[in-house]
Amino acid sequence: MSSDTSDTLVRLEQPEGRTQWAFEHAGRSYAVFVVGGELHVTDGGCPHNGGPLAEGLVRDGFVTCPWHWYSYELATGRCRTAVGYELRRYPVVLVGGRPHVSLPAAAPARSWSEILRAHARSGGLSGESVT
């Protein structure tokens, strides 16, 4: 992921004695892992079924989801358990000697009318009539 003007830098604060933890930003959950002195930031929920990855087992550079045991390589996001799943990762950069993660800017909030219009344009009821 490239850092462009729409990305937001968020300072990473490592809790005392922890090598993995979760945090929220702009309504989304993220997980942070320290492996071999290197920070890895991923989505907080497992791509398979949303399990809390920050509570998973980390071994040999892989995190394993505590819910269904799907395992992801932290360096690449590749799932070694099943084809078709990939863990989204976010770059960590140093700013003033302190680690920050580069996160995509939050999507602008939409009104109910915008949501309903988009739903109607996409064929929301699949053409079925309601009686």
C-alpha positions in Angstrom: 0.0 0.0 0.0 1.4 3.4 -0.9 1.1 6.3 1.4 -0.8 9.0 -0.4 -2.5 12.2 0.9 -5.7 10.2 1.8 -3.8 8.0 4.3 -3.8 8.8 8.0 -0.8 8.3 10.3 -1.7 6.9 13.7 0.9 6.6 16.5 1.4 3.1 17.8 1.5 2.9 21.6 2.8 -0.5 22.8 1.2 -1.5 26.1 3.8 -2.5 28.8 4.9 -6.1 28.4 2.6 -6.8 25.4 3.7 -8.2 22.0 0.3 -8.2 20.5 -2.7 -5.9 21.0 -5.8 -4.4 19.4 -6.8 -0.8 18.8 -9.6 1.0 17.1 -9.5 4.0 14.7 -12.3 5.7 12.8 -14.7 2.9 13.8 -12.4 0.0 12.6 -10.5 -2.6 14.6 -6.8 -3.3 14.0 -4.3 -5.8 15.5 -0.6 -5.1 16.2 2.0 -7.8 16.5 5.7 -7.5 17.5 7.7 -10.3 15.9 11.5 -10.2 16.0 11.4 -6.6 17.0 9.4 -5.7 13.9 5.8 -4.3 14.1 3.1 -5.7 11.9 -0.4 -4.1 11.7 -3.3 -6.0 10.3 -7.1 -5.8 10.3 -8.3 -6.8 13.7 -10.8 -9.4 12.5 -9.9 -12.6 10.8 -10.9 -12.6 7.1 -12.6 -16.0 7.6 -15.2 -15.1 10.2 -14.1 -12.0 12.1 -12.3 -13.6 15.0 -10.1 -11.4 17.2 -6.7 -11.8 15.7 -4.9 -9.9 18.6 -6.0 -12.8 20.8 -4.5 -15.4 18.5 -1.4 -17.5 18.8 1.7 -16.0 17.2 4.5 -18.4 16.3 7.2 -18.4 13.6 5.8 -15.2 12.0 2.3 -16.5 11.7 -0.9 -15.6 13.6 -3.6 -18.2 14.2 -7.1 -17.0 14.8 -8.5 -18.3 18.1 -11.9 -19.0 16.7 -11.4 -21.5 13.8 -7.6 -21.8 13.6 -7.1 -20.0 10.3 -3.4 -19.1 10.1 -1.8 -16.0 8.3 1.7 -15.1 7.6 2.3 -11.6 9.1 4.9 -10.5 6.6 2.7 -11.2 3.5 -0.9 -11.7 4.8 -1.1 -15.0 3.0 -3.4 -17.6 4.6 -1.7 -21.0 5.0 -4.9 -22.7 6.0 -7.3 -22.1 3.1 -7.2 -20.7 -0.4 -9.0 -17.4 -1.0 -8.3 -15.7 2.3 -5.7 -12.9 2.8 -5.1 -10.8 5.8 -4.9 -7.1 5.0 -1.7 -5.4 6.3 -0.8 -1.8 6.9 2.7 -0.2 6.6 4.5 1.0 9.7 6.6 4.1 9.4 8.8 6.0 11.8 8.0 9.6 12.5 10.4 11.4 14.8 11.7 8.0 15.8 8.3 6.8 16.9 6.3 4.1 15.1 3.1 5.1 13.3 0.8 3.0 11.1 -0.4 4.4 7.8 -4.2 3.7 7.6 -6.6 4.6 4.8 -8.7 7.6 5.5 -12.2 6.8 6.9 -14.9 6.8 4.3 -17.2 9.9 4.6 -20.4 9.3 6.5 -23.4 8.8 4.2 -27.0 9.9 5.0 -29.8 7.4 5.1 -31.1 8.9 1.8 -27.7 8.3 0.1 -27.6 4.7 1.4 -31.2 4.0 0.3 -30.6 5.5 -3.2 -27.4 3.4 -3.6 -29.3 0.3 -2.5 -32.2 1.0 -5.0 -29.7 1.6 -7.9 -28.1 -1.8 -7.2 -31.4 -3.6 -7.5 -32.0 -3.8 -3.8 -35.1 -6.0 -4.0 -33.9 -8.1 -7.0 -36.9 -7.0 -9.0 -39.4 -8.9 -6.8 -42.7 -7.2 -6.1 -44.0 -6.9 -2.6 -47.6 -7.7 -2.0 
